[in-house]
Amino acid sequence: MHYSDNIYRLEQYGWNSRFAENFEPYRCQGLIPARVVRDGRERYRGIHPGGEAALTLSGSFRYLLDLGVQPMPVIGDWCALSSTDDPAHFRIEGILPRATVLHRRSCGDEDLSAANVDVIGIVSSIAKGLNLRRIERFLANVQSGGAQGALILTKIDLVDEPETYRRRAAARFGELPIYLVDSISGAGAGELNDLFLPGRSIALTGISGAGKSTLINLLLGSSMARTSAVRDSDGRGRHTTTERVLFRIPSGALVIDTPGVRSVGITGSEASTEASFDDIARLAEACRFSDCTHRNEPGCAVRKALLAGEIEQDRYLNYLQLLHEASAGEVDERERRREKDRRFGRLRYTMRKEGRRGGFDGR
């Protein structure tokens, strides 16, 4: 079957002209496009023009993966497939350039949670209060990945005046879309219609026990996503979601459930982290020095606004902390890149050496 015979099916899963253009070199090789809709420890499933199938990494793809030329596939990726003798099984030969990404860093380990998402919904339970600092961490990571952000406050049935939480968040985060919902009773579900639009890809992120899977069950109208109870002591739950899954809900939106995290580390650069504090970034433009750290320098517009009560002290302190973590992360990333370059150099040397010995023909 030619890849374009049922391309309309892929459009329901976010296929657009940008991905079609990037896929053109693969099309010329006779490969077909697909989107990864399930990702669990190198066990993938994808939607292609003919339906859904199991996906595995081809030998050539693994070689390019080792060289650092191709990235490891994640949920939401668009990829190029070759067929096998089994019509229910295809091999991944390449990953198309990603429009956006969702990073995940927990307890010092970093990986990629999802790709090609339009919106990242930060799901936060208000049963134990509103952790604004943690939400700022999530927003900084959203900014670094290129997607839009939204805040979904859950378990509103467990507080007396949920609107006060929305007002507090709005005062801190400006124009960020904020939704209130009780995923059990469905209260507030109507608000979500403006977020979960047909064809839009939305990844849900949050700490364990925030209510992501329960929310997805509400959106699906069925119990497809596994849920579990949370601890009374801190309102957190176990890692119910152990794999990443993309659901197509009745509205036509595409929702990605990701495993909850225990802690939220900063994954972006100093620049992207600073951009997530847009109010402080605008003030910083008026600082006397272009490299102002907003701590002790004279003529600092940010400190002036802080003393005038125009910025919350807690937000200012969290801003400095996240910038510090982002700076340290950039140092770590540079070291990882240097190590990757060293590994690649050693591999090229070995290949040339084997070629001279006749063990590698260069093809």
C-alpha positions as CSV (number, residue, x, y, z in Angstrom):
1,M,0.0,0.0,0.0
2,H,1.3,3.4,-0.9
3,Y,1.9,5.6,2.1
4,S,-0.6,8.3,0.9
5,D,-3.5,5.9,0.4
6,N,-4.9,6.5,3.9
7,I,-3.0,9.6,4.9
8,Y,-6.2,11.2,6.2
9,R,-5.9,8.7,9.1
10,L,-2.6,10.2,10.1
11,E,-4.1,13.7,10.0
12,Q,-6.3,12.7,12.9
13,Y,-3.1,12.0,14.9
14,G,-1.4,15.3,14.2
15,W,0.1,14.8,10.7
16,N,0.6,18.1,8.9
17,S,2.5,19.8,6.1
18,R,5.7,20.3,8.2
19,F,6.0,16.6,8.9
20,A,5.1,15.7,5.3
21,E,7.9,17.9,4.1
22,N,10.4,16.3,6.5
23,F,9.3,12.9,5.5
24,E,9.9,13.4,1.8
25,P,13.4,11.8,1.7
26,Y,12.1,8.7,3.5
27,R,9.1,8.5,1.1
28,C,11.6,8.3,-1.8
29,Q,13.1,5.3,-0.1
30,G,9.7,3.5,0.0
31,L,9.2,3.9,3.7
32,I,5.9,4.9,5.4
33,P,5.2,7.4,8.2
34,A,3.8,6.5,11.6
35,R,3.3,8.2,15.0
36,V,4.5,6.4,18.2
37,V,1.4,6.0,20.4
38,R,2.8,3.7,23.0
39,D,6.3,3.7,24.5
40,G,7.4,1.2,27.1
41,R,11.1,0.3,27.4
42,E,11.8,-0.1,23.7
43,R,8.4,-1.7,23.1
44,Y,6.6,0.6,20.8
45,R,3.3,0.7,19.0
46,G,2.5,3.2,16.2
47,I,-0.3,4.4,14.0
48,H,0.5,4.3,10.3
49,P,-1.7,4.7,7.2
50,G,-2.9,1.1,7.4
51,G,-3.7,1.0,11.2
52,E,-1.8,0.2,14.4
53,A,1.2,-2.0,14.6
54,A,4.1,-3.1,16.8
55,L,7.3,-1.2,16.2
56,T,10.9,-2.2,16.8
57,L,14.3,-0.6,16.0
58,S,16.0,-1.8,12.9
59,G,19.6,-2.8,12.9
60,S,20.7,0.3,10.9
61,F,18.7,2.6,13.2
62,R,20.5,1.1,16.2
63,Y,23.8,1.8,14.6
64,L,22.9,5.4,14.0
65,L,21.6,5.6,17.5
66,D,25.0,4.5,18.8
67,L,26.7,7.1,16.7
68,G,24.3,9.8,18.1
69,V,22.9,10.5,14.7
70,Q,19.4,9.4,15.5
71,P,17.6,9.9,18.9
72,M,15.8,7.2,20.9
73,P,12.1,7.2,19.9
74,V,9.6,8.5,22.4
75,I,5.8,8.8,22.6
76,G,4.5,11.4,20.1
77,D,7.4,11.0,17.6
78,W,6.8,10.7,13.9
79,C,9.0,8.1,12.3
80,A,9.8,6.3,9.1
81,L,9.0,2.6,8.9
82,S,10.1,-0.3,6.8
83,S,7.9,-3.4,6.5
84,T,8.5,-6.9,7.6
85,D,7.0,-10.3,6.7
86,D,4.5,-9.7,9.5
87,P,1.9,-7.0,8.5
88,A,1.4,-6.3,12.3
89,H,5.1,-5.5,12.8
90,F,7.3,-2.7,11.3
91,R,10.8,-1.5,11.9
92,I,11.7,2.1,12.7
93,E,14.3,3.4,10.3
94,G,14.4,7.1,11.2
95,I,12.8,9.8,13.5
96,L,11.5,13.0,11.9
97,P,12.7,16.4,13.4
98,R,10.7,17.2,16.5
99,A,8.6,20.3,16.7
100,T,8.5,20.4,20.5
101,V,9.6,18.2,23.3
102,L,8.8,17.5,27.0
103,H,11.8,16.8,29.1
104,R,11.7,14.9,32.4
105,R,14.4,15.1,35.0
106,S,13.9,13.4,38.3
107,C,16.5,13.0,41.0
108,G,19.3,14.0,38.7
109,D,18.4,11.7,35.7
110,E,17.2,13.3,32.5
111,D,15.3,11.8,29.6
112,L,12.6,12.8,27.1
113,S,9.0,12.1,28.0
114,A,7.2,13.1,24.8
115,A,7.6,14.9,21.4
116,N,5.5,17.0,19.1
117,V,3.0,18.2,21.6
118,D,1.2,21.5,21.2
119,V,0.3,22.0,24.8
120,I,1.8,20.6,28.1
121,G,-0.9,20.5,30.8
122,I,0.6,20.7,34.3
123,V,-1.7,18.7,36.5
124,S,-1.6,19.8,40.2
125,S,-3.8,18.6,43.0
126,I,-5.0,21.4,45.4
127,A,-6.0,18.8,48.1
128,K,-2.9,19.7,50.1
129,G,-2.6,23.3,49.0
130,L,-1.0,25.1,46.0
131,N,2.7,24.6,45.4
132,L,3.5,27.7,43.3
133,R,7.3,27.0,43.3
134,R,6.8,23.5,41.9
135,I,4.5,24.8,39.2
136,E,7.2,27.4,38.2
137,R,9.6,24.6,37.8
138,F,7.3,22.8,35.4
139,L,6.7,26.0,33.5
140,A,10.4,26.6,33.1
141,N,10.7,23.1,31.6
142,V,7.7,23.7,29.3
143,Q,9.4,26.9,28.1
144,S,12.6,25.1,27.2
145,G,10.7,22.5,25.1
146,G,8.9,24.9,22.9
147,A,5.3,24.0,23.7
148,Q,2.5,26.1,25.2
149,G,1.7,25.6,28.9
150,A,-1.6,25.2,30.8
151,L,-2.3,24.6,34.5
152,I,-5.0,22.1,35.5
153,L,-5.9,22.2,39.2
154,T,-7.5,18.9,40.3
155,K,-9.4,17.5,43.3
156,I,-11.3,20.7,43.7
157,D,-14.0,18.8,45.7
158,L,-11.5,18.5,48.6
159,V,-11.3,22.3,49.2
160,D,-13.9,24.8,50.3
161,E,-13.3,27.6,47.8
162,P,-11.4,26.4,44.7
163,E,-11.7,29.7,42.9
164,T,-9.3,31.2,45.5
165,Y,-6.6,28.8,44.2
166,R,-7.2,29.9,40.6
167,R,-6.9,33.6,41.6
168,R,-3.6,32.9,43.5
169,A,-2.2,31.1,40.4
170,A,-3.4,33.8,38.0
171,A,-1.7,36.5,40.2
172,R,1.6,34.5,39.9
173,F,1.4,33.3,36.3
174,G,-0.3,36.1,34.4
175,E,-2.0,34.9,31.2
176,L,-1.4,31.2,31.7
177,P,-4.6,29.3,31.1
178,I,-5.9,27.8,34.4
179,Y,-8.6,25.1,34.8
180,L,-10.4,23.7,37.8
181,V,-11.7,20.2,37.7
182,D,-12.9,17.3,39.9
183,S,-12.1,14.3,37.8
184,I,-14.4,12.0,39.8
185,S,-17.6,13.9,39.7
186,G,-16.8,15.7,36.4
187,A,-17.2,19.2,37.9
188,G,-15.4,21.7,35.8
189,A,-15.0,19.3,32.8
190,G,-16.8,21.8,30.6
191,E,-13.9,24.3,31.1
192,L,-11.6,21.8,29.4
193,N,-13.4,22.0,26.1
194,D,-11.3,25.1,25.2
195,L,-8.1,23.1,25.9
196,F,-8.7,19.7,24.4
197,L,-9.5,20.7,20.8
198,P,-9.7,18.4,17.8
199,G,-6.2,17.5,16.4
200,R,-4.3,19.2,19.3
201,S,-1.7,17.1,21.0
202,I,-1.6,17.6,24.8
203,A,0.9,16.0,27.2
204,L,0.0,15.8,30.9
205,T,2.7,16.1,33.4
206,G,2.8,16.4,37.2
207,I,4.0,14.7,40.4
208,S,2.8,11.3,41.3
209,G,-0.7,11.3,42.6
210,A,-1.7,14.6,41.0
211,G,-4.6,12.9,39.2
212,K,-3.4,12.7,35.6
213,S,-4.7,9.2,34.9
214,T,-8.0,10.0,36.6
215,L,-8.4,13.1,34.4
216,I,-7.7,11.0,31.3
217,N,-10.4,8.6,32.3
218,L,-12.8,11.5,32.6
219,L,-11.8,12.8,29.2
220,L,-12.2,9.3,27.6
221,G,-15.4,8.5,29.4
222,S,-14.0,5.1,30.4
223,S,-11.4,3.6,32.8
224,M,-8.6,3.1,30.3
225,A,-5.8,4.7,32.4
226,R,-4.7,2.9,35.7
227,T,-5.2,4.9,38.9
228,S,-4.2,4.4,42.5
229,A,-4.7,5.9,45.9
230,V,-2.4,8.7,47.3
231,R,-0.8,8.9,50.7
232,D,-2.6,11.0,53.3
233,S,0.7,12.3,54.6
234,D,1.8,14.3,51.6
235,G,-0.9,13.8,48.9
236,R,1.4,11.9,46.6
237,G,0.8,8.6,45.0
238,R,2.8,5.7,43.5
239,H,4.0,5.7,39.9
240,T,0.7,4.3,38.5
241,T,1.7,5.1,34.9
242,T,4.8,3.1,34.0
243,E,4.7,3.6,30.2
244,R,3.7,6.5,28.0
245,V,0.5,6.2,26.0
246,L,-1.2,8.5,23.5
247,F,-5.0,8.5,23.7
248,R,-7.4,9.9,21.1
249,I,-10.4,11.2,23.1
250,P,-13.9,11.7,21.9
251,S,-13.3,15.5,21.2
252,G,-10.6,14.5,18.7
253,A,-7.8,15.8,20.9
254,L,-4.7,13.6,21.4
255,V,-3.7,13.2,25.1
256,I,-0.4,11.8,26.3
257,D,-0.2,10.3,29.8
258,T,3.3,10.3,31.2
259,P,4.7,8.8,34.4
260,G,4.5,11.1,37.5
261,V,7.7,12.5,38.9
262,R,8.9,12.7,42.5
263,S,10.9,15.9,42.0
264,V,11.2,18.5,39.3
265,G,14.7,19.4,38.1
266,I,15.4,22.1,35.6
267,T,16.0,20.9,32.0
268,G,16.4,24.1,30.1
269,S,19.1,26.7,29.6
270,E,19.5,29.9,31.6
271,A,17.9,31.8,28.7
272,S,14.8,29.6,28.5
273,T,14.4,29.5,32.2
274,E,14.6,33.2,32.5
275,A,12.1,33.6,29.7
276,S,9.6,31.6,31.7
277,F,9.6,34.4,34.2
278,D,8.4,36.9,31.6
279,D,7.5,39.7,34.2
280,I,11.0,39.6,35.7
281,A,12.6,39.3,32.2
282,R,10.9,42.5,31.2
283,L,12.1,44.3,34.3
284,A,15.7,43.1,33.7
285,E,15.8,45.0,30.4
286,A,16.0,48.2,32.5
287,C,19.0,47.0,34.6
288,R,22.1,49.2,34.4
289,F,24.3,46.2,33.5
290,S,23.4,43.8,30.7
291,D,24.9,40.9,32.7
292,C,23.2,41.8,35.9
293,T,22.6,38.8,38.2
294,H,19.8,40.7,40.1
295,R,21.5,40.2,43.5
296,N,23.8,43.0,44.6
297,E,24.5,45.1,41.5
298,P,23.7,48.8,41.6
299,G,21.0,49.9,39.2
300,C,19.2,46.6,39.3
301,A,15.6,47.1,38.1
302,V,14.5,43.7,39.4
303,R,15.6,44.4,43.0
304,K,14.0,47.8,42.8
305,A,10.7,46.2,41.8
306,L,11.1,43.7,44.6
307,L,11.6,46.4,47.2
308,A,8.6,48.2,45.8
309,G,6.4,45.1,46.2
310,E,5.9,44.7,42.5
311,I,7.3,41.1,42.6
312,E,6.5,38.5,45.2
313,Q,9.6,37.7,47.3
314,D,9.0,34.0,46.9
315,R,8.8,34.3,43.2
316,Y,12.1,36.3,43.1
317,L,13.9,33.7,45.3
318,N,12.6,30.8,43.2
319,Y,13.7,32.7,40.0
320,L,17.3,32.9,41.4
321,Q,17.3,29.3,42.4
322,L,16.1,28.0,39.0
323,L,18.6,30.1,37.2
324,H,21.4,28.6,39.4
325,E,20.2,25.1,38.6
326,A,19.9,25.9,34.9
327,S,23.5,27.2,34.8
328,A,24.7,24.0,36.5
329,G,22.7,21.9,34.1
330,E,24.4,23.7,31.1
331,V,27.8,22.8,32.5
332,D,26.7,19.2,32.8
333,E,25.3,19.2,29.2
334,R,28.5,20.6,27.8
335,E,30.4,17.8,29.5
336,R,28.0,15.2,28.1
337,R,28.5,16.6,24.6
338,R,32.3,16.5,24.9
339,E,32.1,12.8,26.1
340,K,29.8,12.0,23.1
341,D,32.2,13.7,20.7
342,R,35.1,11.6,22.3
343,R,33.1,8.4,21.9
344,F,32.3,9.3,18.2
345,G,36.0,10.1,17.6
346,R,37.1,6.8,19.0
347,L,34.6,4.9,16.9
348,R,35.7,6.7,13.7
349,Y,39.3,5.9,14.5
350,T,38.5,2.2,15.0
351,M,36.5,2.1,11.8
352,R,39.4,3.6,9.8
353,K,41.9,1.3,11.5
354,E,39.8,-1.8,10.7
355,G,39.4,-0.5,7.1
356,R,43.2,-0.4,6.7
357,R,43.4,-3.9,7.9
358,G,40.7,-5.0,5.4
359,G,38.1,-5.7,8.1
360,F,35.9,-2.8,6.9
361,D,35.2,-2.0,3.3
362,G,33.8,1.6,3.9
363,R,30.4,0.9,2.4
